[in-house]
Amino acid sequence: MEKIILKMLLEHIQEGVHVVDLEGNSLIYNEAMSKIEGLEAEEVIGKNIMDLFPHLSEETSTLTQAMRTGKRQYMNLQDYNNLRGERISAMNTSYPLFKDEKIIGAMEVSNNVSHIAELSKEVGKLSRINKKDFKPNYYTFDHIIGQSAAIKESIKRAKRCAASDATVLIYGATGTGKELFAQSIHNASRRKEHPFVAVNCGALPGNLLESILFGTVRGAYTGSVDSRGLFEQADGGTLFLDEINSMSLELQSKLLRVLQESSIRKVGGEKDLYINVRIIAATNRAPLVQVEEGSLRKDLYYRLNVLPLYLPVLKERIGDIEVLSRYFLIKHQEEAGPLLGLSKELIKSLKKHSFPGNVRELEHLIEAALSLKDNEGEYLQISDMPNSYFFETPGGDLYHQDQRPLQEYLQDLEKNLISLAYAKEEGNVTRTAKRLGISRQNLQYKLKKYKIE
């Protein structure tokens, strides 16, 4: 029975599994591993791993290393060839197998990371860019649009950050302009003639992120080459780490060491390299909450939070909505030809919108409205806005995301549908009632009920 369960398990899990005995002869090789390495189980079982993968050696094979050391070889990114010369990229973890406290073999668990390997090659190309090829980044404080007290305070604090060389921790919701501020701080600092390098920590797996940040030395893992990491590329300038809380706790501890020692050690390297880099980190959630949750190390938080900078959400700067909308209108108006501006009704409506996506959402809405505009009016109207604008609900979608009763959600949905139809019919009650399939009297009642103007 146990053998049947084991067989079913090996056939249905997504990870590849390869088990060898103490001599390196293959005992188990599941279908997932077959897909990763391009070999059939029939040609693997009973064969020695050195025959199956002739380019590997006892030093570079994680399976043999697990048996030799008696320790787990954890999450190694490997590039190697099978017996037919086909290239394989996999993230491998190898475990020694024991019986009566003696090692009897090893098991390897693999994930296909070919797409990550391609990305790593692109990063390798970037690491060969010379400083002489560096071009200053585009954004400065002059590119930050707004006159509200909230945004003025953020700009004021950001300029103070630019005058210092201490680390900065930016806290701002999605779409508030964290990289815009980070670039502006860099371009107003004494480092402005040096590189500004940005990386989204949440977009890359931990092992790859470590290689990208610190660089690698040849032989660090199978197929690795000497490469300059982002710390080296940013030397003399600024490194912007977005979504810092997405970084693994292990990598956070290594970042803390960099901040304390001003030196890095490449993956697989033995020497420390001095670097002169200013760190600006960013997160879209309250940092102290993340510290309490355990996703952000407390010691790293205090080391990064030397100069804290909060960016207000758009609802905290309603006075900027009109000037931002006009700015985006000019920026994207080629989509619909010359326009005189935005209608008063649209401006009034925009100021009531919650904008969960903040400034970025506002720009996308204006751009979409210009693309969808199908009339020859001189002003952008509410009726030009995309349908998504009228279906605004808490959480940004139509699904139940809090504890409110269903009836309240249905009322929100009805209000949004009536607002959309009313806008599309440019405030004509008769045509709106016809579009909705309700009486004119009923529509007038609902317009009054929901305060739709």
Secondary structure, 3 states (H helix, E strand, C coil): CHHHHHHHHHHHCCCEEEEEECCCEEEEECHHHHHHHCCCHHHHCCCEHHHHCCCCCCCCCHHHHHHHHCCCEEEEEEEEECCCCCEEEEEEEEEEEEECCEEEEEEEEEEECHHHHHHHHHHHHHCCCCHHHCCCCCCCHHHCCCCCHHHHHHHHHHHHHHHCCCCEEEEECCCCCHHHHHHHHHHCCCCCCCCEEEEEHHHCCHHHHHHHHHEECCCCCCCCCCEECHHHHCCCCEEEEECHHHCCHHHHHHHHHHHHHCEECCECCCCCEECCCEEEEEECCCHHHHHHHCCCCHHHHHHHCCEEEEECCHHHHHHHHHHHHHHHHHHHHHHCCCCCEECHHHHHHHHHCCCCCHHHHHHHHHHHHHHHCCCCCCEECHHHCCHHHHCCCHHHCCCCCCCCCHHHHHHHHHHHHHHHHHHHCCCCHHHHHHHHCCCHHHHHHHHHHCCCC
